[in-house]
Amino acid sequence: MQRMAGYIDRIGAGKVLLDKGPLSYDWIPPALIGRDDELADMAAIFSQMENQYTSCQAVILGPVGSGKTVLTQRFGDDIRQHLEGRRHIIFAHVNCRNHPTGSQVLQQIALALDPGHPERGFSSGEIIQSIRRNLSTHNAHLLLILDEVDVLILRDSSDLIYKLLRIDEGQEWSGSLSLILVSQNQTLLKLFEPAIISRLGQSNVNELAAYDEVTLTGIARQRADVACRTGSVGDETLAKIGRFSGESGDARHAIELLDAAIRRAEKAGRGDVLPEDVRVSTLRQAAFEPSQIDVLSKHQKLVLLGICRRLKKADHISSGDAQKLYNLVCEEFGFKPRSYTTFWKHLKALEVEGLIDTRTTKANVGRGRTRHITMTNTLPASLESRIEREMLRG
């Protein structure tokens, strides 16, 4: 049997990487770097949670990559363990960008309580009644996180928030549900009616600042310590990651840089990640000017948004995939996608503005050619955040 090419030996070799999990945005570390004060604030807001008849509410605000989601998930798991044996807490996290209507959010809550709950055939009122019955039957308290809640409010309304805050009204019991609302929209409270603000409590707002360079270095170190072989990622390399990502204050940028640097070391067959593996070219700094975005049409921005979401995790995207993501983004924000020809015109306009780069390669199958899209001068996550905020404002 003929020996395979040597490059294939690198698969599974793992000279640096042991566990890719900590390089995911979804990984929840056992302790949070640089968020002790914010966790203490959450503990103060929820200080009466041991009381069986108490519900608590909090609002967490902060820019992209400031750790809002990981903070709520760490806090939710910690408080559930802390009160184990004293109060039965069920923790549920719903991302409203993925579930942007009230009925979809309610369905996710129902499934968190009962994985066998039917997905169709019930009104919102019936699902709320089902949630009440489930919590009462199991003598449980639901700690609900509504992440990116501004998407729900702007796409649907704040009506569901009001109903959830009043879920115990008219019942023989109280304290069924505590609510944490998460958003990058600093003006979130202005989207609510006074009755909702009153129930939430303006003093229960926890505002997160962007991370600084030192904290981002610590975040990269924490993830490298778990993901990689001991000593394979040195202090100088981690400091460079912190320095580069510190410009944006975004933890996701630090994770992206660490991931890319590890892959570069693995590709070279080395057992250590060097500072030169953290490259400015892969950082894709946010070098765009606001005027470059302002001149774009709404659908050009939607095309660009879909591209940014993919290029946060990949080096390039095909034009075919870009069009599919454009269609999904249009659906998300309630717009009808333009034709294939118009989509291509939008791609060309984005290239003219210097926001994307394209190159054409011969297809692997057939005679066709494939256009690949990259970003060499722009940081996808920063651009994504700016366009999303604009779309949500309408």
N, C-alpha and C positions, 0 to 999 in steps of 0.2 A: 504493500500500500504506500502510495506516494506521500511524503511528509508535507504537511501544510506549511504555508509561509510562516516565517518566524514571528510576524507581527501578532498573530492570533494568540501567541503564548501570553500576551499581556492581559488577556481577558481572564479575570479571576486571580491574577497575580497579586493584586492589592499591595503594592510596595508602600503606598501611603495610606490609601483609604481603606478603612475597616467597615464602616457603617455609613451609608449615604443619608440615612434618616435625619441626622442633625443639620444637614445642608438644605433641608426643606423649610420653607416658610411656615409650614404647619407643625413643625416640631416644637413641643412645649418643654422647655428646660426645667429641671427640678428647682432652680432658683433663678430669679430675674436679675440681670446686671443693670444697675443704675436706676432701679425703680422702687427702692425701699420706701421712700416718702409716699409715693403714690399708693403702694400696697397698704401702708399704714392709714392713709386717708380712707381707703375702701373698708378697712377693718373698723374704723370709727363710724362710718355710715351704717355698717351692718352690725353694730355692737349689740343690738337687741335681738339678733336672729335666733338665739337659743329659746326665746319665748315662743311657744307653740302658736300663738295667735298674732304674731308680728309679721308684717311684710315690709320690705325695704326697697327703695328705688335709688338708682344712681345714673348719672350721665357721664360718659367718658368721651372727651374730645381731644383731638391731636392730629398733626399732619401725617401724611403717608409715611409709613415705616417707623413710626414712633412707638410701636409696640402695644397698641390699643388692644388688639385681638389676643395676643399672648398674655397680656396683663389680666384680661377678664377670664381667660381659660385657666390660668394659673391660680387666680383668686377663687374661681368657682370650685376647682378641685380641692384646694386647700381648705376652704370653709366646709365643704361636704365631709372631708375626712375629720376635721376638727370637731364637728358636731355629731359624728357618728355615734349612735347609741342614745343620743339626746333628742335629735330631730332627724327625721327621714327626709333628706334633701335630694331631689332629682335635678340634675344639671342639664340644661338644653341650650344649644347654640344654633341660631338660625342666621345665615347670611342673607340679608334682604336684597342684595344684588342678584343672587341666584334665585330668590323667591320674592319677587317685587310686588305681590298683591296680598291683601289681607287674607284671602282664602288660602293662598299657598303657604303663608306663614302659619296659619292655624293648622293646616294639614301636617306641617313639619313638627309642630308641637305635639299633636296627637300621636304621630308616629314615634316621637321620643318617649312618650309615656306608654304606648302600646304598639310595638312593631307590626302587629297584625291588624291595625286599624285600617278599614277599607279606604282606598284612595279616592273613590268617587261616590257620588250619590247622596252627599250630605250638604246641607246649607251651612253657612258660617255659624248661625245660631245653634244648629244641632251639634256642630263640632265643639263649640264652647261648652255646651251642656255635657258632652262626652268627656271633655277635659276636667270639668268640675267633678263628675262622678268618679273618674279614675283617681283623682287626687284624694277625694273623700274616702273611697273604698280602701286605699292603701295608706291612709293617714299620712300623706306625703305633702311636701312643700316643693313647688317648682321654682327653681332659680333660672330665669330665662334671660338669655343674652340675645338682643336684636342688633346684629352687626350691620354697619352701613345702613342704619335705619332711615337716613334722609332719602334714600332711593325709594323705600316703601312710601314715605310721606308724599314725596313729589310725584310718584307714579300713581299712587292710589289715594290715600288721605291719611289723616291722623286718627281716623275713627277707630281703628283696631287698637291703637295705644290706649284710647279712652276706655274701651271695653275691657281691656286687660287690667287696667288700673281699678276697675269697678267690678271685677269678676266675682267678688264675694257679696255684693249688694243683694239683699233679699234672701240670703242663705242663712242657715242656722249656725254657720261657722265663719271664721275669718282667718286670714293669714295663709291663703292658698298659694299665693304667687308673689315672688319678688322679681323686679325688672331692672335690667341694666341696658341702657341704650348707648350705642357706640357709633361715632361719626367723626369724619374729618372736617365736617362743616362747622366752623366756629360759630355760626349764627343759627345753629340748630333750634334753639329754644324759640326763636322768632317764627318758626314754622308751626308752633303749637298755639292752640287757643289758651286763654288764661286758665280755664278749668284744669287743663292738663298740666300746665306749669305749676299750678298750685299743688297738685297731687305729687308731682315729681320732686318739688322743692328745689329752689335755685341754689341753696347751699350744698346740694348733693352733686354738684358738678365738679368733676375731677379733670383738670386740663393737663395734658402731657405736652412737654416741650420736645423739640427735635433732639436727638442724641448728639453729644459732643464727640470729639475725636477719641478721647480717652475711653469713654464708655463703649464706643464702637469697636475699639481695639479689644476691650474685654469681652464683648459679645463674640467677636471672631475667635478669640482664644478659647472661650467656653465651648464653642461648637467644634473647633479643631481638636480639642482635648478628647472629646467623645467620639468624633468621626474618624480620627486618624491615629496612626501608630505613634506611640510616645516619642516625642522629640523630633517628629518629622516636619513640623511647622514651627520655625524659630521666632524669637522675639522681633527681629528686624522685619521679617515678612509680615507678621501680624501688625506691627506699627505702621507699615506702609498701607495695609488695608484700611486701618483706622484713619490714616491721614487722607487717603483718597475719598473714602465714604463720608468723612467728616464734613466735606463741602456741602453735601446734601442733608446730612443728619439722618439718613435713612438706613435702618438696620438691614433692609433687604439688599441694598447696594453692597454692604459689607459681606453679606452671605453670598451674593453673586460673585464678588471678587475672589472670595476664598474658594468657592467651588471651581471657578475657572482656573485659578492658580494650581489647585490640586490636580485637575485634569491635565494641565500642561506638564506638570512634573511626572505624572503617570505615563503620559505619552512619550516623554523622553527616557523612560525607564529608570528614573531616579527614585530614591527612597526618601528624599527630602524636598520640601517646597522652598525654593529660593526667592529672595526679594524680587529678582527680575522676572519671576513667574507672574507677579502682579503687575500687569502692564496697563499703561494709560489707554492704549488702543482698545483694550477690552473693557475698560471702565466706561467708555462711550459717554464722556462728560456731556452735561447739559449745556451745550454751546449755542443753543438756539436763542434767538431774540423774540420777545413777545410779538413783535410786529410780523414775524414769519407766520405765527399762528393766526393772528388777527385777520390777515388777508385771505385766509382759506374759507371756502364755503362750508356750510354745515356738513355736507356729505363728504367733502375732502377730509374734514376733521374725523368723521366716523370711520373712513378708510384708515386713516392714520392711527386712530385709537385701537382698532383691531390688530394692526401691525405691531404697535407698541406692546400690547399684551402678550403676544407670542415672543417678541424679541427680548423680553425680560428673562426668558428661560432658554432661548436658543440663539445661535449665532446668525441664522438666516431663516427666511420663510419663502416658500414658493408663491408665485402670484396667484396660483389656484387656491392655495390655503388662505391667502390674504383676502380673496374675494369671499370665501366661506365665512371667515371671521367678520368681514364687513356686514354680511347678511345677518349674522347673529347680533352684532352691535346695533344694527338698525332695528331689529326686533326688540332688543332690550330697551331702547329709548323711544320706541313707538313710531319709527319712520319706515316708509316703504323703500326698499333698496332700488337703486337706479340700475339701468341696463348694463350688460357686460361691456359694451362700447364706452359708456360713460364712466364706468369703473376704471377702465384703462386710461382714460383722459385724466382722471383724478390721480392715478399713480404717477403719470408724467408730470402733473403739476407739483406734486410733492417732491419729485426728484429735482425739478427746476428750482424749487425753493431751498434745496440743499438739506432737506429733512430726511431723505432716504437715499440710498444708493442701489442701483440695480445692475445686474449682469446676466447675460443670457448664455446658457449652456445647452449642449446637445442632450436630448432626452435619452435615458437608458434604453427605452423601448420605442421602436418606430422611428419615424423621421422627424418628429416634432422637436421643438426647442422649449426649454423651460427658463423662465425669468426668475432669478433669485433676488430677494430684497434684503438689504442689511442697513444698519445704522452705524456709521463710524464717527459722527460728530455730535450725536445726541444720546442722552440717557433715556431709555424708553420709559422707565418708571416715573421720572419727573414729568415727562411730556404727557404720559397717560393721566397722571393726577390733574394736570392743568386742564386737559380737554374734558375729563369727567366732571370737574367742578363747573365748567362752562355749560356743559350739556344739562346738568342738574338745575342750573339757574334758569335754563330755558332760553 
